[in-house]
Every structure is written in C-alpha cells, then in structure tokens.
C-alpha cells in the first residue's frame, strides 16, 4: 500500500479503476489531458492531481496507462512531453489500454534499457465491472513482474496470465472479436424473428436459457438495445479498433479468417455510418438500416 501509483487516463474505464485503487488505500495520482476531469475525480474520490506527465512520473513507483490506443500510449511514454525521462529506475508501467501487441513489445524493450518494466494488462467487463472492481484482467509479461504487481491488479479485478509480453493485448483483441461476432449475429437473429412475429424480449429470454446464449444476450440486448438507450459506455470506434488488431494478427500469421474479416468490416462501416463516438451497442441501428426493419416494432 506504500507504492505510489500514477494513473494516466481518467476516462470511462480509468475513472472507476483509479477509484478502486483509492478504495484499497493506495496512494494515487491522476493525469488526463482534460484538467477538468482530473479536478472532478479528485473532488469525488480524493487522490493527488498531476498537472503534467512529468509531475506524475516523478511521483510514481507504478504507472498505469489506460488510454484509447497504442499510439497515444507511445506518445505519453516517449513523446515530446512524455514520462520516460522522469521515471525512476525500477518503476513498473502496467499498460491496460486495449493495445497493439507489437507496439507493446517494442515499448517494453525500449523501457528495459532505462531499467523500467512494462507489461500489458488489458481488461474486460466494461464500466459496470470497473466500478465494482470485478474486471477480468489479461496480463502478459514476465511472471515475476506480474506477481509483484498482483495486489494492485487484484484491487481492480481477477487476473489471468496469458504468457509473454504482448499476449494480454492479443487476447483482449481476440476476446472482443468473439464478443463482436456474437453481438452481430444475435442482432440479426432478433431482426429475423421480430419480422416473423416473435416478441424480441421473448427471443432474448429463450436465447438466455438455450445454446444461443452469449454475453450480448445476457448483458446487452435488453439493457441497451431493446431499451433503445445505447449507453453501455464503450464506443463503436474502440470496438472497430480492437477488431482491426485481431485481423492484423491473422494477416501477419497468414491465418484465413473470412468470418472475422466480414465482422470487422461490418463494425468499421457502422462506425463510419453512425459516428466514432456512438456506443458500440448502436450497431443494432446499422443492422436495422441494412435490414430495412426494426428489432422493436
């Protein structure tokens, strides 16, 4: 608990994750490129506001990055005003962004020359499980490094080790590929059944006690689609980005993936059609547009 943790990125996920660390009595400093976000977080939960990346780096024994993509992570670490020159030897960076495995490996190698450790630990579970500290955390890296940070990670969720550096980010992309495929085919089933005359809520209830059950049928369809709220807290553009990472992995290893390719194309087109900041559950609206029919009458 004496470790000083700096959290970079106080967004939809970083906000509740940093709050969980404070609830577990860690010393936490926070930075975001939106100063008002930092101010509001500190007012609500406590912690120390950092007014620059340099200030956060100098205060921290462990740095957590939870950012939109690997390019931003690289800029935060090695960019013009990045943290790299100000990190103490022995600092650990826990990279919790949904990132590109190859970039993560490169960052780890570059930081090792500064006697700084980086391992990847992306998460699944969305905002609701980030709030309760029940995220699934996929940790890739040297086992001893992960074990040393285990109390911190367990403050935010349950940890599954995935293997070498980069495998956590690889697994996160593949998880979202499976999730995206399940959501897409489920929405199409609801569209077909609704047109045939079956009540959509009844369809979801049946799927949830049958072999068609998946995360979307359980936790998204009634909550965000049939309610027409589309406010799960995870954007279309981020889902499309993760699917792109998964497809790049397939292409790099010459793995034929026709369904994954079609799935990625659908999500990317939906992001273009609805706007990148649309919630990922709003993909249902794009499917409705293609079908010329609505899930709910």
C-alpha positions as CSV (number, residue, x, y, z in Angstrom):
1,X,0.0,0.0,0.0
2,X,3.1,2.3,0.3
3,X,3.5,2.1,-3.5
4,X,2.6,5.3,-5.2
5,X,0.5,4.7,-8.3
6,X,0.1,7.2,-11.1
7,X,-2.9,6.6,-13.4
8,X,-2.8,8.2,-16.9
9,X,-6.2,8.4,-18.5
10,X,-9.3,9.2,-16.4
11,X,-11.9,8.2,-18.9
12,X,-14.9,5.9,-18.8
13,X,-12.7,3.0,-17.6
14,X,-9.8,4.8,-16.0
15,X,-12.1,6.8,-13.7
16,X,-13.6,3.8,-11.8
17,X,-10.3,1.8,-11.9
18,X,-8.5,4.6,-10.2
19,X,-11.3,4.9,-7.7
20,X,-10.9,1.2,-6.8
21,X,-7.2,1.8,-6.1
22,X,-8.1,4.6,-3.7
23,X,-10.7,2.4,-2.0
24,X,-8.0,-0.1,-1.4
25,X,-5.9,2.5,0.3
26,X,-3.3,3.1,-2.4
27,X,-1.6,6.4,-2.9
28,X,-2.9,7.5,-6.3
29,X,-2.1,10.4,-8.5
30,X,-4.1,11.0,-11.7
31,X,-3.5,12.7,-15.0
32,X,-5.7,13.3,-18.0
33,X,-5.4,15.7,-20.9
34,X,-8.7,17.2,-19.7
35,X,-7.8,19.1,-16.5
36,X,-11.4,19.4,-15.5
37,X,-11.7,15.6,-15.5
38,X,-8.8,15.4,-13.0
39,X,-10.3,18.1,-10.8
40,X,-13.7,16.4,-10.7
41,X,-12.2,13.0,-9.9
42,X,-10.1,14.3,-7.0
43,X,-13.1,16.2,-5.6
44,X,-15.2,13.0,-5.7
45,X,-12.7,10.3,-4.7
46,X,-9.5,12.0,-3.4
47,X,-6.0,11.3,-4.7
48,X,-3.4,13.7,-6.0
49,X,-3.9,15.7,-9.2
50,X,-1.0,15.7,-11.5
51,X,-0.8,18.8,-13.7
52,X,1.7,17.3,-16.1
53,X,3.1,13.9,-17.2
54,X,6.4,14.8,-15.7
55,X,4.8,15.5,-12.3
56,X,3.0,12.2,-12.4
57,X,6.1,10.2,-13.4
58,X,8.2,11.8,-10.6
59,X,5.6,10.9,-8.0
60,X,5.0,7.3,-9.1
61,X,6.5,3.9,-8.3
62,X,4.0,2.3,-10.6
63,X,2.3,3.9,-13.6
64,X,-1.0,2.6,-15.1
65,X,-1.9,3.7,-18.6
66,X,-5.5,3.3,-19.7
67,X,-5.8,5.2,-23.0
68,X,-7.6,4.9,-26.4
69,X,-4.8,3.3,-28.4
70,X,-1.2,2.3,-28.5
71,X,-0.2,5.4,-30.5
72,X,-1.3,7.6,-27.6
73,X,0.5,5.3,-25.1
74,X,3.7,5.6,-27.1
75,X,3.4,9.4,-27.2
76,X,2.7,9.5,-23.4
77,X,5.8,7.5,-22.7
78,X,8.3,8.6,-25.4
79,X,6.7,11.7,-26.9
80,X,7.9,15.3,-26.6
81,X,6.5,15.7,-23.1
82,X,6.5,12.0,-22.3
83,X,7.2,10.3,-19.0
84,X,10.3,8.3,-20.0
85,X,13.0,10.8,-18.9
86,X,11.4,11.3,-15.5
87,X,10.8,7.7,-14.5
88,X,12.9,6.3,-11.6
89,X,14.8,3.1,-12.2
90,X,12.7,0.2,-11.1
91,X,9.4,1.8,-12.0
92,X,6.8,-0.5,-13.4
93,X,4.3,0.5,-16.1
94,X,1.1,-1.5,-16.3
95,X,-0.3,-1.0,-19.8
96,X,-4.0,-1.5,-19.5
97,X,-5.1,0.0,-22.8
98,X,-6.5,-2.3,-25.5
99,X,-3.3,-2.0,-27.4
100,X,-1.4,-3.4,-30.4
101,X,0.8,-6.3,-29.3
102,X,3.8,-5.4,-31.5
103,X,3.8,-1.9,-30.1
104,X,3.6,-3.1,-26.6
105,X,6.6,-5.4,-27.1
106,X,8.6,-2.6,-28.6
107,X,7.8,-0.2,-25.7
108,X,8.8,-2.9,-23.2
109,X,12.1,-3.4,-24.9
110,X,12.8,0.3,-25.1
111,X,11.9,0.9,-21.5
112,X,14.0,-2.0,-20.3
113,X,17.1,0.0,-21.4
114,X,16.0,2.6,-18.8
115,X,15.6,-0.1,-16.1
116,X,11.8,0.4,-16.3
117,X,9.5,-2.6,-16.6
118,X,6.3,-2.6,-18.7
119,X,3.8,-5.4,-19.0
120,X,0.3,-5.4,-20.6
121,X,-2.8,-6.0,-18.6
122,X,-5.9,-5.0,-20.7
123,X,-9.3,-5.6,-19.2
124,X,-12.8,-6.9,-20.0
125,X,-16.0,-6.3,-18.2
126,X,-16.9,-2.7,-19.1
127,X,-17.8,0.2,-16.9
128,X,-20.1,-1.7,-14.5
129,X,-17.4,-4.2,-13.5
130,X,-14.8,-1.5,-13.4
131,X,-16.9,0.3,-10.8
132,X,-17.2,-2.9,-8.6
133,X,-13.6,-3.9,-9.1
134,X,-14.6,-7.1,-10.8
135,X,-12.8,-6.7,-14.2
136,X,-11.2,-9.6,-16.0
137,X,-7.5,-8.7,-16.4
138,X,-5.4,-10.4,-19.1
139,X,-1.7,-10.0,-18.1
140,X,1.1,-10.7,-20.5
141,X,4.7,-10.4,-19.4
142,X,7.4,-11.7,-17.1
143,X,5.8,-13.8,-14.4
144,X,7.8,-12.1,-11.6
145,X,6.8,-8.6,-12.8
146,X,3.1,-9.5,-12.8
147,X,3.3,-11.2,-9.4
148,X,5.0,-8.1,-7.9
149,X,2.0,-6.0,-9.1
150,X,-0.6,-8.6,-8.3
151,X,-2.1,-6.8,-5.2
152,X,-2.6,-3.7,-7.4
153,X,-4.2,-5.7,-10.1
154,X,-6.5,-7.5,-7.7
155,X,-7.8,-4.2,-6.5
156,X,-9.4,-3.8,-9.9
157,X,-10.4,-7.4,-10.8
158,X,-9.4,-11.0,-11.4
159,X,-6.1,-11.7,-13.1
160,X,-5.4,-14.4,-15.8
161,X,-1.8,-14.6,-17.0
162,X,-1.7,-15.1,-20.8
163,X,2.0,-15.6,-21.4
164,X,4.8,-13.4,-22.8
165,X,4.7,-9.7,-23.2
166,X,2.0,-8.7,-25.8
167,X,-0.2,-11.7,-25.2
168,X,-2.5,-9.8,-22.9
169,X,-3.2,-7.3,-25.7
170,X,-3.5,-10.1,-28.2
171,X,-6.1,-11.9,-26.1
172,X,-8.1,-8.7,-25.5
173,X,-8.4,-8.2,-29.2
174,X,-9.5,-11.8,-29.8
175,X,-12.0,-11.6,-26.9
176,X,-13.6,-8.6,-28.5
177,X,-13.6,-10.3,-31.9
178,X,-15.7,-13.1,-30.3
179,X,-17.9,-10.6,-28.5
180,X,-18.5,-8.5,-31.6
181,X,-19.4,-11.6,-33.6
182,X,-21.9,-12.7,-31.0
183,X,-23.5,-9.3,-30.9
184,X,-23.8,-9.0,-34.6
185,X,-25.3,-12.4,-35.3
186,X,-27.6,-12.0,-32.3
187,X,-29.0,-8.7,-33.6
188,X,-29.6,-10.3,-37.0
189,X,-31.5,-13.2,-35.3
190,X,-33.6,-10.6,-33.4
191,X,-34.4,-8.8,-36.7
192,X,-35.4,-12.0,-38.4
193,X,-37.5,-13.2,-35.5
194,X,-39.2,-9.9,-35.0
195,X,-40.2,-9.7,-38.7
196,X,-41.6,-13.2,-38.3
197,X,-43.7,-12.0,-35.4
198,X,-41.8,-13.2,-32.3
199,X,-41.5,-10.7,-29.4
200,X,-37.9,-9.6,-29.1
201,X,-37.8,-9.8,-25.3
202,X,-39.2,-13.3,-25.6
203,X,-36.4,-14.2,-28.0
204,X,-33.8,-12.9,-25.6
205,X,-35.3,-14.9,-22.8
206,X,-35.2,-18.0,-24.8
207,X,-31.6,-17.4,-26.1
208,X,-30.5,-17.0,-22.4
209,X,-31.7,-20.5,-21.5
210,X,-30.5,-22.1,-24.8
211,X,-27.4,-22.8,-26.7
212,X,-27.5,-19.3,-28.3
213,X,-26.7,-17.6,-25.0
214,X,-23.7,-15.2,-25.0
215,X,-22.5,-12.1,-23.3
216,X,-24.7,-9.9,-25.6
217,X,-27.9,-11.8,-25.0
218,X,-27.2,-11.7,-21.3
219,X,-25.9,-8.2,-20.7
220,X,-26.6,-6.0,-23.7
221,X,-29.7,-6.8,-25.7
222,X,-32.4,-5.9,-23.1
223,X,-30.2,-3.4,-21.3
224,X,-29.0,-1.3,-24.2
225,X,-30.7,-2.4,-27.4
226,X,-34.3,-3.2,-26.7
227,X,-34.4,-0.3,-24.2
228,X,-33.0,1.9,-27.1
229,X,-30.6,3.5,-24.6
230,X,-27.3,2.5,-26.4
231,X,-25.3,3.7,-23.5
232,X,-23.0,0.9,-22.4
233,X,-20.0,3.2,-22.2
234,X,-17.9,1.5,-24.9
235,X,-17.7,3.2,-28.3
236,X,-18.1,1.8,-31.8
237,X,-14.7,3.2,-32.8
238,X,-12.9,1.4,-30.0
239,X,-14.6,-1.9,-30.9
240,X,-13.6,-1.4,-34.5
241,X,-10.1,-0.7,-33.5
242,X,-9.8,-3.9,-31.4
243,X,-11.2,-5.9,-34.3
244,X,-8.6,-4.4,-36.6
245,X,-5.9,-5.5,-34.2
246,X,-7.3,-9.1,-34.2
247,X,-7.4,-9.1,-38.1
248,X,-3.8,-7.7,-38.3
249,X,-2.7,-10.6,-36.1
250,X,-4.4,-13.1,-38.5
251,X,-2.9,-11.5,-41.6
252,X,0.6,-11.4,-40.0
253,X,0.4,-15.1,-39.4
254,X,-1.4,-16.0,-42.7
255,X,-4.5,-17.3,-40.9
256,X,-7.6,-17.4,-43.1
257,X,-10.4,-15.7,-41.2
258,X,-13.3,-15.0,-43.5
259,X,-16.0,-14.5,-40.8
260,X,-13.7,-12.4,-38.7
261,X,-13.0,-10.2,-41.8
262,X,-16.7,-9.7,-42.5
263,X,-17.4,-9.0,-38.9
264,X,-14.6,-6.3,-38.8
265,X,-15.9,-4.8,-42.0
266,X,-19.4,-4.5,-40.6
267,X,-18.3,-2.9,-37.4
268,X,-16.0,-0.4,-39.2
269,X,-18.7,0.6,-41.6
270,X,-21.1,1.1,-38.7
271,X,-18.6,3.3,-37.0
272,X,-18.4,5.4,-40.2
273,X,-22.1,5.5,-40.6
274,X,-23.1,6.3,-37.0
275,X,-20.0,8.2,-36.0
276,X,-17.0,7.0,-34.0
277,X,-18.4,8.2,-30.6
278,X,-21.6,6.2,-31.0
279,X,-22.0,3.5,-28.4
280,X,-21.0,0.1,-29.7
281,X,-24.5,-1.3,-28.9
282,X,-25.8,1.2,-31.5
283,X,-24.5,-1.2,-34.1
284,X,-28.1,-2.5,-33.9
285,X,-29.2,0.7,-35.6
286,X,-26.9,0.0,-38.5
287,X,-28.1,-3.6,-38.8
288,X,-31.7,-2.3,-38.8
289,X,-30.8,0.1,-41.6
290,X,-29.3,-2.8,-43.7
291,X,-32.4,-5.0,-43.0
292,X,-34.9,-2.3,-43.7
293,X,-36.6,-3.4,-40.5
294,X,-36.5,-2.7,-36.8
295,X,-35.9,-5.0,-33.8
296,X,-38.7,-3.4,-31.9
297,X,-42.0,-2.5,-33.6
